[in-house]
């Protein structure tokens, strides 16, 4: 963040100096510029159809040079994320341009319960 010129008062992991809704922590993990609102994309949450069933999928990228990352996702039937967790599975992973893209999917059909990622 120092090399990118992020002001000292906006270098906390939860800050968003370029106001693109991507916090510094994720900008750092995905190697995007914390001062450039067009340099990155938010993690993606989407619905995927398998046969006639719907599943929630959460996709994000991390810099493969950061070896301490343990990719994981959390799904819940409650937006509070305090209880009622659903079991995610690693659905897909791929490497491109020094980044690893991970996609996690719920094992519970959306038709059975509301879900949050």
Rosetta constraint file for C-alpha pairs under 8 A:
AtomPair CA 1 CA 5 HARMONIC 6.31 0.50
AtomPair CA 1 CA 6 HARMONIC 5.37 0.50
AtomPair CA 1 CA 11 HARMONIC 6.84 0.50
AtomPair CA 1 CA 28 HARMONIC 7.89 0.50
AtomPair CA 1 CA 34 HARMONIC 6.93 0.50
AtomPair CA 2 CA 6 HARMONIC 5.80 0.50
AtomPair CA 2 CA 7 HARMONIC 7.78 0.50
AtomPair CA 2 CA 8 HARMONIC 7.98 0.50
AtomPair CA 4 CA 33 HARMONIC 6.69 0.50
AtomPair CA 4 CA 34 HARMONIC 7.18 0.50
AtomPair CA 4 CA 35 HARMONIC 6.88 0.50
AtomPair CA 5 CA 35 HARMONIC 7.45 0.50
AtomPair CA 6 CA 10 HARMONIC 6.54 0.50
AtomPair CA 6 CA 11 HARMONIC 6.55 0.50
AtomPair CA 6 CA 17 HARMONIC 7.11 0.50
AtomPair CA 6 CA 34 HARMONIC 6.93 0.50
AtomPair CA 6 CA 35 HARMONIC 6.37 0.50
AtomPair CA 7 CA 11 HARMONIC 6.75 0.50
AtomPair CA 10 CA 15 HARMONIC 5.68 0.50
AtomPair CA 10 CA 16 HARMONIC 7.19 0.50
AtomPair CA 10 CA 17 HARMONIC 5.97 0.50
AtomPair CA 11 CA 15 HARMONIC 6.41 0.50
AtomPair CA 11 CA 24 HARMONIC 7.10 0.50
AtomPair CA 12 CA 24 HARMONIC 6.98 0.50
AtomPair CA 13 CA 23 HARMONIC 6.52 0.50
AtomPair CA 13 CA 24 HARMONIC 4.84 0.50
AtomPair CA 13 CA 25 HARMONIC 4.55 0.50
AtomPair CA 14 CA 23 HARMONIC 5.31 0.50
AtomPair CA 14 CA 24 HARMONIC 6.02 0.50
AtomPair CA 14 CA 25 HARMONIC 6.53 0.50
AtomPair CA 15 CA 23 HARMONIC 5.43 0.50
AtomPair CA 15 CA 24 HARMONIC 5.71 0.50
AtomPair CA 16 CA 20 HARMONIC 7.04 0.50
AtomPair CA 16 CA 21 HARMONIC 6.56 0.50
AtomPair CA 16 CA 22 HARMONIC 6.22 0.50
AtomPair CA 16 CA 23 HARMONIC 4.69 0.50
AtomPair CA 16 CA 24 HARMONIC 5.84 0.50
AtomPair CA 16 CA 34 HARMONIC 7.14 0.50
AtomPair CA 17 CA 24 HARMONIC 7.90 0.50
AtomPair CA 17 CA 34 HARMONIC 6.42 0.50
AtomPair CA 17 CA 35 HARMONIC 6.09 0.50
AtomPair CA 18 CA 34 HARMONIC 6.06 0.50
AtomPair CA 18 CA 35 HARMONIC 4.76 0.50
AtomPair CA 18 CA 36 HARMONIC 5.77 0.50
AtomPair CA 18 CA 37 HARMONIC 5.29 0.50
AtomPair CA 19 CA 37 HARMONIC 6.63 0.50
AtomPair CA 20 CA 37 HARMONIC 4.96 0.50
AtomPair CA 20 CA 38 HARMONIC 7.74 0.50
AtomPair CA 21 CA 42 HARMONIC 7.50 0.50
AtomPair CA 22 CA 26 HARMONIC 6.44 0.50
AtomPair CA 22 CA 27 HARMONIC 6.50 0.50
AtomPair CA 22 CA 40 HARMONIC 7.82 0.50
AtomPair CA 22 CA 41 HARMONIC 7.59 0.50
AtomPair CA 22 CA 42 HARMONIC 6.12 0.50
AtomPair CA 23 CA 27 HARMONIC 6.28 0.50
AtomPair CA 23 CA 34 HARMONIC 7.95 0.50
AtomPair CA 24 CA 28 HARMONIC 5.99 0.50
AtomPair CA 24 CA 34 HARMONIC 6.16 0.50
AtomPair CA 25 CA 29 HARMONIC 6.36 0.50
AtomPair CA 26 CA 30 HARMONIC 6.01 0.50
AtomPair CA 27 CA 31 HARMONIC 5.85 0.50
AtomPair CA 27 CA 32 HARMONIC 4.96 0.50
AtomPair CA 27 CA 33 HARMONIC 6.50 0.50
AtomPair CA 27 CA 34 HARMONIC 5.89 0.50
AtomPair CA 27 CA 40 HARMONIC 7.31 0.50
AtomPair CA 28 CA 32 HARMONIC 6.48 0.50
AtomPair CA 28 CA 33 HARMONIC 7.95 0.50
AtomPair CA 28 CA 34 HARMONIC 7.79 0.50
AtomPair CA 29 CA 61 HARMONIC 7.60 0.50
AtomPair CA 29 CA 62 HARMONIC 4.94 0.50
AtomPair CA 29 CA 63 HARMONIC 5.51 0.50
AtomPair CA 29 CA 66 HARMONIC 7.57 0.50
AtomPair CA 30 CA 40 HARMONIC 7.82 0.50
AtomPair CA 30 CA 61 HARMONIC 5.76 0.50
AtomPair CA 30 CA 62 HARMONIC 4.60 0.50
AtomPair CA 30 CA 63 HARMONIC 5.27 0.50
AtomPair CA 30 CA 99 HARMONIC 7.03 0.50
AtomPair CA 31 CA 62 HARMONIC 7.66 0.50
AtomPair CA 31 CA 63 HARMONIC 6.28 0.50
AtomPair CA 32 CA 39 HARMONIC 5.51 0.50
AtomPair CA 32 CA 40 HARMONIC 5.53 0.50
AtomPair CA 33 CA 37 HARMONIC 7.79 0.50
AtomPair CA 33 CA 39 HARMONIC 5.81 0.50
AtomPair CA 33 CA 40 HARMONIC 7.47 0.50
AtomPair CA 42 CA 60 HARMONIC 7.75 0.50
AtomPair CA 43 CA 58 HARMONIC 7.19 0.50
AtomPair CA 43 CA 59 HARMONIC 5.72 0.50
AtomPair CA 43 CA 60 HARMONIC 4.66 0.50
AtomPair CA 43 CA 61 HARMONIC 7.50 0.50
AtomPair CA 44 CA 57 HARMONIC 7.96 0.50
AtomPair CA 44 CA 58 HARMONIC 5.71 0.50
AtomPair CA 44 CA 59 HARMONIC 5.05 0.50
AtomPair CA 44 CA 60 HARMONIC 6.48 0.50
AtomPair CA 45 CA 56 HARMONIC 7.08 0.50
AtomPair CA 45 CA 57 HARMONIC 5.65 0.50
AtomPair CA 45 CA 58 HARMONIC 4.54 0.50
AtomPair CA 45 CA 59 HARMONIC 6.44 0.50
AtomPair CA 45 CA 117 HARMONIC 7.22 0.50
AtomPair CA 46 CA 56 HARMONIC 5.91 0.50
AtomPair CA 46 CA 57 HARMONIC 5.32 0.50
AtomPair CA 46 CA 58 HARMONIC 6.64 0.50
AtomPair CA 47 CA 54 HARMONIC 6.29 0.50
AtomPair CA 47 CA 55 HARMONIC 5.54 0.50
AtomPair CA 47 CA 56 HARMONIC 4.72 0.50
AtomPair CA 47 CA 57 HARMONIC 5.98 0.50
AtomPair CA 48 CA 54 HARMONIC 5.59 0.50
AtomPair CA 48 CA 55 HARMONIC 5.26 0.50
AtomPair CA 48 CA 56 HARMONIC 6.34 0.50
AtomPair CA 48 CA 57 HARMONIC 6.68 0.50
AtomPair CA 49 CA 53 HARMONIC 5.54 0.50
AtomPair CA 49 CA 54 HARMONIC 4.59 0.50
AtomPair CA 49 CA 55 HARMONIC 6.42 0.50
AtomPair CA 50 CA 54 HARMONIC 6.35 0.50
AtomPair CA 50 CA 55 HARMONIC 7.58 0.50
AtomPair CA 53 CA 109 HARMONIC 6.30 0.50
AtomPair CA 53 CA 110 HARMONIC 7.58 0.50
AtomPair CA 53 CA 111 HARMONIC 7.32 0.50
AtomPair CA 54 CA 109 HARMONIC 5.61 0.50
AtomPair CA 54 CA 110 HARMONIC 5.37 0.50
AtomPair CA 54 CA 111 HARMONIC 6.78 0.50
AtomPair CA 55 CA 105 HARMONIC 6.65 0.50
AtomPair CA 55 CA 106 HARMONIC 6.06 0.50
AtomPair CA 55 CA 107 HARMONIC 7.37 0.50
AtomPair CA 55 CA 108 HARMONIC 6.92 0.50
AtomPair CA 55 CA 109 HARMONIC 5.25 0.50
AtomPair CA 55 CA 110 HARMONIC 5.51 0.50
AtomPair CA 56 CA 105 HARMONIC 5.73 0.50
AtomPair CA 56 CA 106 HARMONIC 5.73 0.50
AtomPair CA 56 CA 109 HARMONIC 7.93 0.50
AtomPair CA 56 CA 110 HARMONIC 6.96 0.50
AtomPair CA 56 CA 115 HARMONIC 7.34 0.50
AtomPair CA 56 CA 117 HARMONIC 7.82 0.50
AtomPair CA 57 CA 103 HARMONIC 6.51 0.50
AtomPair CA 57 CA 104 HARMONIC 5.58 0.50
AtomPair CA 57 CA 105 HARMONIC 4.39 0.50
AtomPair CA 57 CA 106 HARMONIC 6.72 0.50
AtomPair CA 58 CA 73 HARMONIC 7.26 0.50
AtomPair CA 58 CA 103 HARMONIC 5.51 0.50
AtomPair CA 58 CA 104 HARMONIC 5.26 0.50
AtomPair CA 58 CA 105 HARMONIC 6.44 0.50
AtomPair CA 58 CA 117 HARMONIC 6.65 0.50
AtomPair CA 59 CA 101 HARMONIC 6.96 0.50
AtomPair CA 59 CA 102 HARMONIC 5.54 0.50
AtomPair CA 59 CA 103 HARMONIC 4.20 0.50
AtomPair CA 59 CA 104 HARMONIC 6.44 0.50
AtomPair CA 60 CA 101 HARMONIC 5.69 0.50
AtomPair CA 60 CA 102 HARMONIC 5.58 0.50
AtomPair CA 60 CA 103 HARMONIC 6.68 0.50
AtomPair CA 61 CA 99 HARMONIC 6.18 0.50
AtomPair CA 61 CA 100 HARMONIC 5.43 0.50
AtomPair CA 61 CA 101 HARMONIC 4.25 0.50
AtomPair CA 61 CA 102 HARMONIC 6.17 0.50
AtomPair CA 62 CA 66 HARMONIC 7.76 0.50
AtomPair CA 62 CA 99 HARMONIC 5.46 0.50
AtomPair CA 62 CA 100 HARMONIC 5.41 0.50
AtomPair CA 62 CA 101 HARMONIC 6.63 0.50
AtomPair CA 63 CA 98 HARMONIC 6.16 0.50
AtomPair CA 63 CA 99 HARMONIC 4.57 0.50
AtomPair CA 63 CA 100 HARMONIC 6.33 0.50
AtomPair CA 64 CA 98 HARMONIC 5.87 0.50
AtomPair CA 64 CA 99 HARMONIC 5.35 0.50
AtomPair CA 64 CA 100 HARMONIC 5.86 0.50
AtomPair CA 65 CA 98 HARMONIC 7.56 0.50
AtomPair CA 71 CA 102 HARMONIC 7.39 0.50
AtomPair CA 72 CA 104 HARMONIC 7.61 0.50
AtomPair CA 73 CA 88 HARMONIC 6.70 0.50
AtomPair CA 73 CA 104 HARMONIC 6.43 0.50
AtomPair CA 73 CA 117 HARMONIC 7.21 0.50
AtomPair CA 74 CA 85 HARMONIC 7.36 0.50
AtomPair CA 74 CA 86 HARMONIC 7.46 0.50
AtomPair CA 74 CA 87 HARMONIC 7.77 0.50
AtomPair CA 74 CA 88 HARMONIC 6.75 0.50
AtomPair CA 74 CA 117 HARMONIC 5.80 0.50
AtomPair CA 75 CA 81 HARMONIC 7.85 0.50
AtomPair CA 75 CA 85 HARMONIC 5.84 0.50
AtomPair CA 75 CA 86 HARMONIC 5.24 0.50
AtomPair CA 75 CA 87 HARMONIC 6.99 0.50
AtomPair CA 75 CA 88 HARMONIC 6.67 0.50
AtomPair CA 75 CA 106 HARMONIC 6.99 0.50
AtomPair CA 75 CA 115 HARMONIC 6.65 0.50
AtomPair CA 75 CA 116 HARMONIC 5.47 0.50
AtomPair CA 75 CA 117 HARMONIC 4.54 0.50
AtomPair CA 76 CA 81 HARMONIC 5.93 0.50
AtomPair CA 76 CA 83 HARMONIC 7.27 0.50
AtomPair CA 76 CA 84 HARMONIC 5.56 0.50
AtomPair CA 76 CA 85 HARMONIC 4.27 0.50
AtomPair CA 76 CA 86 HARMONIC 5.31 0.50
AtomPair CA 76 CA 115 HARMONIC 5.62 0.50
AtomPair CA 76 CA 116 HARMONIC 5.27 0.50
AtomPair CA 76 CA 117 HARMONIC 6.68 0.50
AtomPair CA 77 CA 81 HARMONIC 7.97 0.50
AtomPair CA 77 CA 84 HARMONIC 5.77 0.50
AtomPair CA 77 CA 85 HARMONIC 6.62 0.50
AtomPair CA 77 CA 86 HARMONIC 7.25 0.50
AtomPair CA 77 CA 113 HARMONIC 6.75 0.50
AtomPair CA 77 CA 114 HARMONIC 5.50 0.50
AtomPair CA 77 CA 115 HARMONIC 4.46 0.50
AtomPair CA 77 CA 116 HARMONIC 6.01 0.50
AtomPair CA 78 CA 82 HARMONIC 7.69 0.50
AtomPair CA 78 CA 83 HARMONIC 7.17 0.50
AtomPair CA 78 CA 84 HARMONIC 6.53 0.50
AtomPair CA 78 CA 114 HARMONIC 7.91 0.50
AtomPair CA 78 CA 115 HARMONIC 6.98 0.50
AtomPair CA 78 CA 116 HARMONIC 6.72 0.50
AtomPair CA 79 CA 116 HARMONIC 6.07 0.50
AtomPair CA 81 CA 85 HARMONIC 7.27 0.50
AtomPair CA 86 CA 106 HARMONIC 6.74 0.50
AtomPair CA 86 CA 107 HARMONIC 7.42 0.50
AtomPair CA 86 CA 108 HARMONIC 7.17 0.50
AtomPair CA 87 CA 106 HARMONIC 6.12 0.50
AtomPair CA 87 CA 107 HARMONIC 6.17 0.50
AtomPair CA 87 CA 108 HARMONIC 7.83 0.50
AtomPair CA 88 CA 104 HARMONIC 6.00 0.50
AtomPair CA 88 CA 105 HARMONIC 5.39 0.50
AtomPair CA 88 CA 106 HARMONIC 4.56 0.50
AtomPair CA 88 CA 107 HARMONIC 6.16 0.50
AtomPair CA 89 CA 104 HARMONIC 5.42 0.50
AtomPair CA 89 CA 105 HARMONIC 5.46 0.50
AtomPair CA 89 CA 106 HARMONIC 6.40 0.50
AtomPair CA 89 CA 107 HARMONIC 6.98 0.50
AtomPair CA 90 CA 102 HARMONIC 7.29 0.50
AtomPair CA 90 CA 103 HARMONIC 6.09 0.50
AtomPair CA 90 CA 104 HARMONIC 4.52 0.50
AtomPair CA 90 CA 105 HARMONIC 6.57 0.50
AtomPair CA 91 CA 102 HARMONIC 7.70 0.50
AtomPair CA 91 CA 103 HARMONIC 5.39 0.50
AtomPair CA 91 CA 104 HARMONIC 5.03 0.50
AtomPair CA 91 CA 105 HARMONIC 5.85 0.50
AtomPair CA 92 CA 101 HARMONIC 7.97 0.50
AtomPair CA 92 CA 102 HARMONIC 5.92 0.50
AtomPair CA 92 CA 103 HARMONIC 5.10 0.50
AtomPair CA 92 CA 104 HARMONIC 7.07 0.50
AtomPair CA 93 CA 100 HARMONIC 6.79 0.50
AtomPair CA 93 CA 101 HARMONIC 5.35 0.50
AtomPair CA 93 CA 102 HARMONIC 4.54 0.50
AtomPair CA 93 CA 103 HARMONIC 6.28 0.50
AtomPair CA 94 CA 100 HARMONIC 5.64 0.50
AtomPair CA 94 CA 101 HARMONIC 5.24 0.50
AtomPair CA 94 CA 102 HARMONIC 6.91 0.50
AtomPair CA 95 CA 99 HARMONIC 5.58 0.50
AtomPair CA 95 CA 100 HARMONIC 4.47 0.50
AtomPair CA 95 CA 101 HARMONIC 6.23 0.50
AtomPair CA 96 CA 100 HARMONIC 6.52 0.50
AtomPair CA 96 CA 101 HARMONIC 7.80 0.50
AtomPair CA 108 CA 112 HARMONIC 6.98 0.50
AtomPair CA 108 CA 113 HARMONIC 7.82 0.50
AtomPair CA 109 CA 113 HARMONIC 7.22 0.50
AtomPair CA 110 CA 114 HARMONIC 6.12 0.50
AtomPair CA 110 CA 115 HARMONIC 6.89 0.50
